[in-house]
Amino acid sequence: MDNTKIGNKEAIALLVTIAFNHMMLSITKSIINFTGSASLLNILYVAIITIIFTCIICYFLNKFPTFDLIDISKYLGGNILKYIIGILYIAYFVFFSGILLHIFSSSLQIIYFPLTRIFYISLFFIIGAIIACNLRYNSIYRSTLIIFPLIIISTLFLFLSDIPYYEVEKMYPIFGNGLFTTFVSGLCNMFAFQGLAYIYFMPPMLKEPSQIKKIAVTSIIFSSIFLLIIIATILFLFAGFVETGELMPIYSAVKYIEFGSFFRKMDSIFVLIWIISFVSYLSITLKFSTTILKKLTNIKNSFILTCLLGFALLIVSILPKDYSVSTNIANIVYKYSFFILVIGISFLVLLFSVIKQKIRKWFK
């Protein structure tokens, strides 16, 4: 048995963990700001569109068993396209993971460590991610399967515990800012499903590459459920809350949990789970980026490459001047980059590769 390959459950947990960290830090605030009271309806609609798009991607990927996007790019356009796509994705993963690291580190600094510089908080995460990333047999993917139940339980617990404080009427008017915003411009909320960017690189990692469609669709469904739960919690609790500069709305929702005098201030438990989850996310991102960089450079020493990428990620995390700058980058620049690279360029590479494959078969 190849211990470097991962099974379906590990792959699903991996993709959902990636999506969860984005929801926790930035995406939910952006969605509610944009679609307002129609956020829940919008997410249901966007989830269906995303599942359809995912099925198309997986159909293309199944035409190239055990190939990832880098291999497919080489097949379509040779080394030139391979290097272009590889560099774009490394930049995408490292830059925006660094921005999320700044957001999370800033939140922890304000909440728990006001006297600690963000650099040291970010460095703590980077060191943990590098160590986890270099464990043997891709242990980070299997450990994510252990973390995944904690994410599920904590999210459900948060939603159920805050029920007494909900004002369900905040979901009205049902179409929020109008039909166009909800169903047309609201399609931009597809960027909530960040696992799509990682699906392109998963087939070579899987024990059963033919199961990529099942894995991808299941992860999108789980991510949709998480997103609905988190948005419902924030939407029903806070009036106009997300329009302010508040940190992590999901953290503020935790502050409402109270079970008698012995179960107050449970935020530290949730933050601990989120820290573990975020380290897992950073480790996965570094692992994917290292794999891509190895294919581009043919350097076999993964540890050196991981350290270089970790250093780059750390530099990015300390570049923003403050929390508001990094939040704007995550909500605006990240969104456009996602659609240009993940939805646009990558899809076209797959499409033209399949066309090229069929043309070659016709002329044989």
Secondary structure, DSSP 8 states (H G I E B T S, - for coil): --TTSB-HHHHHHHHHHHHHHHIIIIIHHHHHHHHGGGHHHHHHHHHHHHHHHHHHHHHHHTTSTT--HHHHHHHHHHHHHHHHHHHHHHHHHHHHHHHHHHHHHHHHHHHT-TTS-HHHHHHHHHHHHHHHHTSGGGHHHHHHHHHHHHHHHHHHHHHHHTGGG--GGGG-STTTT-HHHHHTGGGGGGGG-THHHHHTT-GGGBS-GGGHHHHHHHHHHHHHHHHHHHHHHHHHH-SSGGGS--S-HHHHHHTT--BTTTB--THHHHHHHHHHHHHHHHHHHHHHHHHHHHHHH----HHHHHHHHHHHHHHHHH-SSSHHHHHHIIIIIHHHHIIIIIIIIHHHHHHHHHHHHHHHHHT-
